[in-house]
Amino acid sequence: MAGMMRQVVLAAYARGNPRPSDFRIEQVPIPEAGEREILLKTLWLALDPLIRFSIDEKLLSGATHMQLGEVMFGPTVSEVVASNHPDYAVGDFVEGRTGWREYAIVAPDRSDYRGPPRKLDPGLAPVSTALGALGGPGQTAHEGIVTVGRVKPGETVVISAAAGAVGSIAGQIAKVLGARAVGIAGGPDKCRALRDLGFDAAVDYKAADFADQFKAALPDGADVYLDNVGGDVTLAVLPLLNRGARMPMCGYIAYYGVGMEGPGPDHLPGFYRHIMAKGLEIKGFAGIFAGQKGLDDIAGWMKQGKIRFPEAVVEGLEAAPEAFASVFSGNAHVGKLLVRVADKA
Ligand SMILES: NC(=O)c1ccc[n+]([C@@H]2O[C@H](COP(=O)([O-])OP(=O)(O)OC[C@H]3O[C@@H](n4cnc5c(N)ncnc54)[C@H](OP(=O)(O)O)[C@@H]3O)[C@@H](O)[C@H]2O)c1
């Protein structure tokens, strides 16, 4: 397919929270599919917070480290527009990690990221859900609530970054399991959206009376805390955790801009006291563990109308840098933040 395409490259390593100027848009020729390769047209791009680790000047533990000028990596849903591979036909939809670009070549036999691109069934749900409820965020929410959190009926579950991709699904899973779900999010609109999704309570951590509102939302304390955030939000949750509470540690976005050392003060002594005195069970997890079981559960609950999959869409590849920066600096997006790169061919 002759012609030019756009791609977004890393222009500068992020210092603190990422800024749109850390990225640059380039025009390059659309590549040709070689032997046993497929050409993918990007339809949807997901802006996952964990990408922040990879664009730090220093190599942070466990992260892919990007070079300046490299195309930004990231999960995508694409359409196959040319195929020299017997397992993929033109018109198939796939989920992969082809990055912030309009077209990409993939060699399924050599694909080293969690295997070859995953084929999607557009009859099951909109293909964009492969990046949200029926993809990594959904599996993460399932892992946090079902496997690590072991949420039981009647328990109270607190979820931070509750209006995000993981949190919005996690709260709904907690409800399916018969628990009480309390979300923490930034701003009254996000809190309203969480109540609309079925959360029993939602509290705005940016409100001046957050501490009072939060205590009022937890008359019997909390049995499980799905921590997506760390920082001041988690410091506010710790005193309200019940004895033996479980704390699946899913993310710590409040610290993603500070490398391995925080700006201080050091809250570890107080943190240790809560862990020991209350017998907290804290378990970190990273990557995808629930596998197909988690996705099957969520697909089933979606079919029964028990789980909705909010998506916030920004238009065009050129919107990606600003939208990504907004994940760390405040935005109005509820659910999975997606860039609509193109419509299907
Ligand atoms: N362990 C794993 O395998 C795994 C997998 C996926 C994601 N994660 C982690 O899970 C967390 C949520 O991911 P996601 O995909 O749901 O993200 P997301 O949809 O992009 O939502 C992130 C939200 O975090 C909130 N936030 C940002 N900075 C904050 C701060 N300093 N204090 C409090 N809240 C802040 C913002 O919402 P507000 O407007 O409400 O502040 C933002 O919209 C992230 O930490 C992510 O890295 C972990």
The ligand as an SDF file (V2000), in Angstrom:
LIG
                    3D

 48 52  0  0  0  0  0  0  0  0999 V2000
   -0.5300   -4.3020   38.0540 N   0  0  0  0  0  0  0  0  0  0  0  0
   -0.8670   -4.3520   36.7910 C   0  0  0  0  0  0  0  0  0  0  0  0
   -0.7060   -5.3710   36.1180 O   0  0  0  0  0  0  0  0  0  0  0  0
   -1.5100   -3.1460   36.1580 C   0  0  0  0  0  0  0  0  0  0  0  0
   -2.1430   -3.2150   34.9090 C   0  0  0  0  0  0  0  0  0  0  0  0
   -2.7900   -2.0770   34.4110 C   0  0  0  0  0  0  0  0  0  0  0  0
   -2.7610   -0.8780   35.1460 C   0  0  0  0  0  0  0  0  0  0  0  0
   -2.0970   -0.8480   36.3260 N   0  0  0  0  0  0  0  0  0  0  0  0
   -2.0700    0.3730   37.1440 C   0  0  0  0  0  0  0  0  0  0  0  0
   -3.3790    0.5850   37.6320 O   0  0  0  0  0  0  0  0  0  0  0  0
   -3.5910    1.9870   37.7910 C   0  0  0  0  0  0  0  0  0  0  0  0
   -4.8270    2.3960   37.0080 C   0  0  0  0  0  0  0  0  0  0  0  0
   -4.6060    2.1220   35.6310 O   0  0  0  0  0  0  0  0  0  0  0  0
   -5.7260    2.4930   34.5560 P   0  0  0  0  0  0  0  0  0  0  0  0
   -5.3650    1.8170   33.3010 O   0  0  0  0  0  0  0  0  0  0  0  0
   -7.0620    2.3000   35.1580 O   0  0  0  0  0  0  0  0  0  0  0  0
   -5.4590    4.0480   34.3980 O   0  0  0  0  0  0  0  0  0  0  0  0
   -6.3120    5.1840   33.6890 P   0  0  0  0  0  0  0  0  0  0  0  0
   -7.5800    4.6800   33.1330 O   0  0  0  0  0  0  0  0  0  0  0  0
   -5.4020    5.9190   32.7870 O   0  0  0  0  0  0  0  0  0  0  0  0
   -6.6710    6.1420   34.9100 O   0  0  0  0  0  0  0  0  0  0  0  0
   -5.6520    6.7460   35.6420 C   0  0  0  0  0  0  0  0  0  0  0  0
   -6.2710    7.7440   36.6130 C   0  0  0  0  0  0  0  0  0  0  0  0
   -5.4480    7.8280   37.7690 O   0  0  0  0  0  0  0  0  0  0  0  0
   -5.7800    9.0240   38.4490 C   0  0  0  0  0  0  0  0  0  0  0  0
   -4.5710    9.6790   38.9490 N   0  0  0  0  0  0  0  0  0  0  0  0
   -3.5290   10.1330   38.2290 C   0  0  0  0  0  0  0  0  0  0  0  0
   -2.6080   10.6970   39.0460 N   0  0  0  0  0  0  0  0  0  0  0  0
   -3.1150   10.5910   40.3140 C   0  0  0  0  0  0  0  0  0  0  0  0
   -2.6330   10.9980   41.5970 C   0  0  0  0  0  0  0  0  0  0  0  0
   -1.4620   11.6280   41.7470 N   0  0  0  0  0  0  0  0  0  0  0  0
   -3.4080   10.7230   42.6820 N   0  0  0  0  0  0  0  0  0  0  0  0
   -4.5990   10.1010   42.5380 C   0  0  0  0  0  0  0  0  0  0  0  0
   -5.1120    9.6970   41.3500 N   0  0  0  0  0  0  0  0  0  0  0  0
   -4.3610    9.9480   40.2570 C   0  0  0  0  0  0  0  0  0  0  0  0
   -6.4720    9.9310   37.4150 C   0  0  0  0  0  0  0  0  0  0  0  0
   -7.8600    9.9750   37.7430 O   0  0  0  0  0  0  0  0  0  0  0  0
   -8.4680   11.1250   38.7120 P   0  0  0  0  0  0  0  0  0  0  0  0
   -8.9810   12.1960   37.8090 O   0  0  0  0  0  0  0  0  0  0  0  0
   -9.5300   10.3930   39.4420 O   0  0  0  0  0  0  0  0  0  0  0  0
   -7.3450   11.6190   39.5610 O   0  0  0  0  0  0  0  0  0  0  0  0
   -6.3050    9.1800   36.1010 C   0  0  0  0  0  0  0  0  0  0  0  0
   -7.3380    9.4240   35.1920 O   0  0  0  0  0  0  0  0  0  0  0  0
   -2.3300    2.6690   37.3300 C   0  0  0  0  0  0  0  0  0  0  0  0
   -1.5240    2.9020   38.4470 O   0  0  0  0  0  0  0  0  0  0  0  0
   -1.7090    1.6440   36.4150 C   0  0  0  0  0  0  0  0  0  0  0  0
   -0.3380    1.8110   36.2680 O   0  0  0  0  0  0  0  0  0  0  0  0
   -1.4910   -1.9510   36.8450 C   0  0  0  0  0  0  0  0  0  0  0  0
  1  2  1  0
  2  3  2  0
  2  4  1  0
  4  5  1  0
  4 48  2  0
  5  6  2  0
  6  7  1  0
  7  8  2  0
  8  9  1  0
  8 48  1  0
  9 10  1  0
  9 46  1  0
 10 11  1  0
 11 12  1  0
 11 44  1  0
 12 13  1  0
 13 14  1  0
 14 15  2  0
 14 16  1  0
 14 17  1  0
 17 18  1  0
 18 19  2  0
 18 20  1  0
 18 21  1  0
 21 22  1  0
 22 23  1  0
 23 24  1  0
 23 42  1  0
 24 25  1  0
 25 26  1  0
 25 36  1  0
 26 27  1  0
 26 35  1  0
 27 28  2  0
 28 29  1  0
 29 30  1  0
 29 35  2  0
 30 31  1  0
 30 32  2  0
 32 33  1  0
 33 34  2  0
 34 35  1  0
 36 37  1  0
 36 42  1  0
 37 38  1  0
 38 39  2  0
 38 40  1  0
 38 41  1  0
 42 43  1  0
 44 45  1  0
 44 46  1  0
 46 47  1  0
M  CHG  2   8   1  16  -1
M  END
$$$$
